[in-house]
Amino acid sequence: MELDKEHWVDHLIHHILLAGVLISAILLVLGLSIVLIEGTPLSEFAPTPGKVLSQAFRADGIGLIYLGLLLLMMTPVARVAMLVYGYARMGWWRFALVSLLVLLLLVAGLALGVRT
């Protein structure tokens, strides 16, 4: 029975990683295509996450590229979050606690990076 739980968590993480990479690749290719067709110049500074979402919803090529990159960077964070959930569900509390600590460090690093 425990082996089935392990496989379930493996499949969940596999699907999260696959979905994150595929969706980000689609966004990157779509954004790059729009930029090449329209000839949109790149800015020197990266936009804020709010501006990225606004641009992406307007089908702006630059916004789609940045959204694809953000999603690609968030995919490993989602993986760690699913590890916390999976380990806790299997009752492996030591691994769940270590994964939770890693997740908190990732979130803290992202929060400090966005702030500067």
Contacts in CASP RR format, 6 or more apart in sequence:
PFRMAT RR
TARGET T0000
AUTHOR 0000-0000-0000
METHOD contacts of the structure
MODEL  1
MELDKEHWVDHLIHHILLAGVLISAILLVLGLSIVLIEGTPLSEFAPTPG
KVLSQAFRADGIGLIYLGLLLLMMTPVARVAMLVYGYARMGWWRFALVSL
LVLLLLVAGLALGVRT
2 90 0 8 1.000
5 86 0 8 1.000
5 89 0 8 1.000
5 90 0 8 1.000
6 90 0 8 1.000
9 82 0 8 1.000
9 83 0 8 1.000
9 86 0 8 1.000
9 87 0 8 1.000
9 89 0 8 1.000
9 90 0 8 1.000
12 82 0 8 1.000
12 86 0 8 1.000
13 79 0 8 1.000
13 82 0 8 1.000
13 83 0 8 1.000
16 75 0 8 1.000
16 78 0 8 1.000
16 79 0 8 1.000
16 82 0 8 1.000
17 75 0 8 1.000
17 79 0 8 1.000
20 71 0 8 1.000
20 72 0 8 1.000
20 75 0 8 1.000
20 78 0 8 1.000
21 72 0 8 1.000
21 75 0 8 1.000
23 68 0 8 1.000
23 71 0 8 1.000
24 68 0 8 1.000
24 69 0 8 1.000
24 71 0 8 1.000
24 72 0 8 1.000
24 75 0 8 1.000
27 56 0 8 1.000
27 64 0 8 1.000
27 65 0 8 1.000
27 67 0 8 1.000
27 68 0 8 1.000
27 71 0 8 1.000
28 64 0 8 1.000
28 65 0 8 1.000
28 68 0 8 1.000
28 69 0 8 1.000
28 72 0 8 1.000
30 61 0 8 1.000
30 64 0 8 1.000
31 61 0 8 1.000
31 62 0 8 1.000
31 63 0 8 1.000
31 64 0 8 1.000
31 65 0 8 1.000
32 61 0 8 1.000
32 65 0 8 1.000
34 40 0 8 1.000
34 59 0 8 1.000
34 60 0 8 1.000
34 61 0 8 1.000
34 64 0 8 1.000
35 42 0 8 1.000
35 61 0 8 1.000
35 62 0 8 1.000
35 65 0 8 1.000
38 61 0 8 1.000
40 60 0 8 1.000
40 61 0 8 1.000
40 62 0 8 1.000
42 62 0 8 1.000
43 62 0 8 1.000
46 66 0 8 1.000
47 55 0 8 1.000
47 62 0 8 1.000
47 63 0 8 1.000
47 66 0 8 1.000
49 70 0 8 1.000
49 114 0 8 1.000
52 63 0 8 1.000
52 66 0 8 1.000
52 67 0 8 1.000
52 70 0 8 1.000
53 67 0 8 1.000
55 61 0 8 1.000
55 62 0 8 1.000
55 63 0 8 1.000
55 64 0 8 1.000
55 66 0 8 1.000
55 67 0 8 1.000
56 63 0 8 1.000
56 64 0 8 1.000
56 66 0 8 1.000
56 67 0 8 1.000
76 106 0 8 1.000
77 103 0 8 1.000
77 106 0 8 1.000
77 107 0 8 1.000
77 110 0 8 1.000
80 99 0 8 1.000
80 102 0 8 1.000
80 103 0 8 1.000
80 106 0 8 1.000
81 103 0 8 1.000
83 95 0 8 1.000
83 96 0 8 1.000
83 99 0 8 1.000
84 96 0 8 1.000
84 99 0 8 1.000
84 100 0 8 1.000
84 103 0 8 1.000
86 96 0 8 1.000
87 93 0 8 1.000
87 95 0 8 1.000
87 96 0 8 1.000
87 99 0 8 1.000
88 96 0 8 1.000
END
